[in-house]
């Protein structure tokens, strides 16, 4: 098991600008969705540090929405976030509860991901959907709305969104293998909401390897190591 050797290139798939690191046609597929304000290249280094089977195909799509980050700076987003409300909650030492939210752009985002996989020629039963932060929310939505069972789901510093819909979707995907991690000091997304999402997976019969770490909104090295072991086991 080793990191990928092929060079990344950009390709338009499912209407999304996507960084592609090709493996072999019969190899597994890893779809990695970046967080709010980042872009497709943000998580590409994971392809060099995660241990994966030879021949693994990687897809790193760019989220469809452009969002301002500051003077002459912008990033990408899968759906809009009320940043004023988020910052106000952080000032109060609180977290926003997104469990009742149903962002209209979420449906478009997950459909774009599915179309990207179709155009890439990915084998769905060999596909693992992975995301960080907002990307983890979209990856979860895509996995739970899929008509067929993907190989696995990786939720890195994600949270609960549209809880009732996710509960219904999870019940249709009993047996789906999940890896989930979250920092206990995450200032953006509450660890309590991550624990609720873990319970949702558990109660629906989705075997979940759940890890908390003392840290913030990040992917620390111990999580990279544990995720590598989980990916190889799949």
C-alpha positions as CSV (number, residue, x, y, z in Angstrom):
1,X,0.0,0.0,0.0
2,X,1.5,3.4,-1.0
3,X,0.7,6.9,-1.9
4,X,-0.2,7.7,-5.5
5,X,2.5,8.3,-8.1
6,X,0.6,9.7,-11.1
7,X,0.5,13.4,-11.7
8,X,-2.8,15.4,-11.1
9,X,-4.6,17.1,-14.0
10,X,-7.7,19.1,-14.3
11,X,-10.9,17.9,-16.0
12,X,-14.5,19.1,-16.3
13,X,-16.7,16.4,-14.9
14,X,-20.4,16.8,-13.9
15,X,-20.1,20.5,-14.5
16,X,-17.4,20.7,-11.9
17,X,-13.7,21.6,-12.4
18,X,-12.0,18.5,-11.0
19,X,-8.5,17.6,-10.1
20,X,-8.0,14.0,-11.2
21,X,-5.2,11.7,-10.1
22,X,-5.8,8.6,-12.3
23,X,-5.1,5.1,-11.1
24,X,-6.3,1.9,-12.8
25,X,-9.7,1.4,-14.4
26,X,-10.5,-1.5,-12.1
27,X,-9.1,0.3,-9.0
28,X,-11.0,1.9,-6.1
29,X,-12.2,5.5,-6.3
30,X,-11.8,8.2,-3.7
31,X,-13.8,11.4,-4.0
32,X,-12.6,14.1,-1.7
33,X,-14.7,17.3,-1.1
34,X,-13.1,20.4,0.3
35,X,-14.5,22.7,2.9
36,X,-16.1,26.2,2.7
37,X,-13.8,28.8,1.3
38,X,-11.2,26.3,0.1
39,X,-10.9,24.9,-3.4
40,X,-10.2,21.6,-5.2
41,X,-6.4,21.7,-4.5
42,X,-6.8,22.2,-0.8
43,X,-7.0,18.5,0.1
44,X,-4.9,17.1,-2.8
45,X,-1.9,16.6,-0.4
46,X,-4.0,13.8,1.2
47,X,-3.2,11.7,-1.9
48,X,0.4,11.8,-0.8
49,X,0.0,11.0,2.9
50,X,-2.9,8.5,3.0
51,X,-1.9,4.9,2.4
52,X,-4.2,3.4,-0.2
53,X,-4.2,0.4,-2.5
54,X,-2.2,0.6,-5.8
55,X,-4.3,1.8,-8.7
56,X,-6.6,4.1,-6.6
57,X,-8.3,6.8,-8.6
58,X,-8.7,10.2,-6.9
59,X,-11.2,13.0,-7.7
60,X,-11.0,16.4,-6.0
61,X,-13.9,18.5,-7.4
62,X,-14.1,22.3,-7.1
63,X,-17.3,23.4,-5.4
64,X,-19.6,25.4,-7.8
65,X,-20.1,28.6,-5.8
66,X,-17.6,31.4,-5.5
67,X,-17.5,33.1,-2.1
68,X,-15.6,36.3,-1.1
69,X,-13.0,35.8,1.6
70,X,-11.5,39.3,1.8
71,X,-10.1,42.1,-0.5
72,X,-9.3,40.5,-3.9
73,X,-9.7,37.0,-2.3
74,X,-12.3,34.3,-2.9
75,X,-12.8,30.6,-2.3
76,X,-15.4,28.0,-3.3
77,X,-18.5,26.7,-1.5
78,X,-21.0,23.9,-1.9
79,X,-23.8,26.0,-0.5
80,X,-24.1,29.4,1.0
81,X,-23.5,29.9,4.7
82,X,-24.8,32.8,6.8
83,X,-21.3,34.0,7.9
84,X,-22.7,36.8,10.0
85,X,-24.7,34.4,12.1
86,X,-21.8,32.0,12.3
87,X,-19.4,34.7,13.5
88,X,-22.0,36.0,16.0
89,X,-22.4,32.6,17.5
90,X,-18.6,32.2,17.8
91,X,-18.4,35.6,19.6
92,X,-20.9,34.2,22.1
93,X,-18.9,31.0,22.5
94,X,-21.7,29.0,20.8
95,X,-22.1,26.9,17.7
96,X,-24.8,27.1,15.1
97,X,-27.2,24.2,14.9
98,X,-27.6,23.2,11.3
99,X,-29.7,20.0,12.0
100,X,-32.9,21.6,10.8
101,X,-31.4,23.4,7.8
102,X,-32.1,22.1,4.3
103,X,-29.9,24.3,2.0
104,X,-31.4,24.5,-1.5
105,X,-28.0,24.2,-3.1
106,X,-27.2,21.0,-1.3
107,X,-29.4,19.0,-3.7
108,X,-27.6,20.5,-6.7
109,X,-24.2,19.8,-5.1
110,X,-24.8,16.1,-4.5
111,X,-26.3,15.7,-7.9
112,X,-23.2,17.3,-9.4
113,X,-21.1,14.8,-7.5
114,X,-23.1,11.9,-8.8
115,X,-22.8,13.1,-12.4
116,X,-19.1,13.7,-11.9
117,X,-18.7,10.0,-10.9
118,X,-20.7,8.9,-13.9
119,X,-18.7,10.9,-16.4
120,X,-15.4,9.8,-14.8
121,X,-16.5,6.1,-15.2
122,X,-16.2,5.4,-11.5
123,X,-17.4,2.0,-10.2
124,X,-19.9,2.9,-7.6
125,X,-19.4,-0.2,-5.5
126,X,-15.7,0.7,-5.3
127,X,-16.2,4.4,-4.5
128,X,-15.6,6.0,-1.1
129,X,-17.0,9.5,-0.6
130,X,-14.9,11.7,1.7
131,X,-15.3,15.3,2.8
132,X,-13.9,17.8,5.2
133,X,-16.2,20.3,7.0
134,X,-18.8,21.5,4.5
135,X,-17.5,18.9,2.1
136,X,-18.2,16.3,4.7
137,X,-21.9,17.5,4.8
138,X,-22.2,17.1,1.0
139,X,-20.4,13.7,1.0
140,X,-22.9,12.5,3.7
141,X,-25.9,13.8,1.8
142,X,-24.7,12.2,-1.5
143,X,-24.1,8.8,0.2
144,X,-27.4,8.8,2.0
145,X,-29.4,9.9,-1.1
146,X,-27.7,7.4,-3.4
147,X,-29.8,4.7,-5.1
148,X,-27.0,2.2,-4.5
149,X,-24.5,1.5,-1.7
150,X,-21.1,3.1,-2.1
151,X,-18.1,1.4,-0.7
152,X,-17.7,3.8,2.2
153,X,-18.2,7.3,3.6
154,X,-15.6,9.5,5.4
155,X,-16.8,12.4,7.5
156,X,-13.9,14.7,8.7
157,X,-15.1,17.5,11.0
158,X,-18.6,17.4,9.6
159,X,-22.0,18.0,11.2
160,X,-25.6,17.1,11.1
161,X,-27.7,18.9,8.4
162,X,-31.3,18.2,7.5
163,X,-31.6,15.6,10.2
164,X,-35.0,14.1,9.3
165,X,-34.0,13.5,5.7
166,X,-30.6,12.0,6.7
167,X,-32.4,9.7,9.2
168,X,-34.6,8.4,6.4
169,X,-31.6,8.0,4.1
170,X,-29.5,6.2,6.6
171,X,-32.2,3.6,7.2
172,X,-32.0,2.7,3.5
173,X,-28.2,2.2,3.7
174,X,-27.8,-0.2,6.5
175,X,-24.3,-1.7,6.4
176,X,-22.6,1.4,4.8
177,X,-19.1,1.6,6.3
178,X,-18.4,5.1,7.8
179,X,-15.2,6.7,9.2
180,X,-15.9,9.9,11.3
181,X,-13.5,12.2,13.2
182,X,-14.0,15.5,15.0
183,X,-12.0,17.8,17.3
184,X,-13.3,18.3,20.8
185,X,-12.3,22.0,20.6
186,X,-13.7,22.7,17.2
187,X,-14.7,26.4,17.2
188,X,-16.8,26.1,14.0
189,X,-18.8,22.9,14.2
190,X,-19.8,21.6,17.6
191,X,-18.5,18.2,18.6
192,X,-21.9,17.5,20.2
193,X,-23.5,17.7,16.8
194,X,-20.9,15.3,15.5
195,X,-21.8,12.9,18.3
196,X,-25.5,13.2,17.3
197,X,-24.5,12.3,13.7
198,X,-22.6,9.3,15.0
199,X,-25.6,8.1,16.9
200,X,-27.8,8.5,13.8
201,X,-25.4,6.3,11.9
202,X,-25.2,3.8,14.7
203,X,-29.0,3.5,15.2
204,X,-29.5,3.1,11.5
205,X,-27.1,0.2,11.3
206,X,-24.2,2.0,9.6
207,X,-20.9,0.6,11.1
208,X,-18.9,3.7,12.1
209,X,-15.3,4.0,13.2
210,X,-15.6,7.2,15.3
211,X,-12.6,9.2,16.5
212,X,-12.4,12.3,18.6
213,X,-9.2,14.2,19.1
214,X,-8.1,17.1,21.3
215,X,-8.0,19.8,18.7
216,X,-9.9,22.2,16.4
217,X,-11.2,22.2,12.9
218,X,-8.5,20.1,11.3
219,X,-7.2,16.7,10.1
220,X,-4.3,15.9,12.5
221,X,-1.7,13.2,11.8
222,X,-3.2,10.6,14.2
223,X,-6.5,10.8,12.2
224,X,-4.6,10.5,8.9
225,X,-3.0,7.3,10.3
226,X,-6.2,5.8,11.5
227,X,-8.0,6.8,8.2
228,X,-5.2,5.1,6.2
229,X,-5.8,1.9,8.1
230,X,-9.5,2.1,7.6
231,X,-9.1,2.7,3.8
232,X,-6.8,-0.2,3.4
233,X,-9.3,-2.5,5.3
234,X,-12.1,-1.5,3.0
